[in-house]
Amino acid sequence: MKDPDQPRRLLKQMVMIRRFEEKCAELYQVEKIRGFLHLYIGEEAVATGVIDTLEAGDAVVATYREHGHALALGVEPGRILAEMYGKAEGVSMGRGGSMHLFDADTRLFGGNAIVGGGLPVAVGLALADKLKGNDRVTAVFFGEGAVAEGEFHESMNLAALWRLPVLFCCENNLYAMGTALNRAQTQMRITLKASAYEMPAWEVDGMDVLAVSQAATRAVESIRGGAGPHFLELRTYRFRAHSMFDPELYRDKDEVNKWKLRDPIETFRTMLEADAIVTSDEFAAIEAEVAVEIDAAVAFAEAGTLEPIHDLTRFVHSEEVAR
């Protein structure tokens, strides 16, 4: 293995995302977090495996299920949680909440509540980088439900036509909110849609963090080498409902339990322990490290401040509205 630190790094990152999301669910139930909340539990291998292959300066555009992407990119957990609390110390000053995380320092360009809305943003970022001669890659994450949107096809076409440095990452979790893929798409092999735009496209086991990392590494290296956009269909599954408001009446519990047998954290940990790469004691240490970081994030959010009333018209550019 080229990077001996990678296994432990990937494992800890997935554990961090899982425990962070579990804490968010707990805080939501006691009304510390309000509004919409979409959890990434079950899909940790996707954000972890892809973002680990990116370099400083590369950009990430995500969906409204983006806490995992933000954490994997290096956004401070406390600032993410403060945003969900609506505190001014949050990444979007408490104005965006769970679905609108944005962090210029790490080049996280959303968090986007519009299905497929991040796709044209990613194409624009990549076009800017190409025109400036920057050696950067933009990775854009979206669900399989977004492929039904017009901007998906427009973005794919322009990226291919202009050979832009974009990595399209389709997080195919089989359900666009509550609609199963086989009830919405006549062609369920999403890679074939990408191939229609003459774009290299691969199907990847999104529950296997090493498979994700290997596919993303290959794609990113090719994109950075000038080969134009690439497409990954990452076949994954969310273990929780679409959102905290979702009664989840559209899928069978047996199906969910079957997917849980392929939990990306447990399967990776088991493999690492079997290969004597990580011991059970080391995994316990990782859990302890993560617990300390989560506690610190909660404390930061709890100690945060609400935006002063006199600041509420900041960023409002209409004088009529401001008055």
Helices and strands as residue ranges (DSSP letters): H 6-29, H 44-51, E 59-61, H 67-73, H 77-85, H 118-132, E 138-143, G 144-148, H 150-161, E 166-172, E 175-176, E 179-180, G 181-183, H 190-195, E 201-205, H 209-222, I 223-227, E 230-235, H 253-260, H 264-274, H 280-302, G 309-311, H 319-322
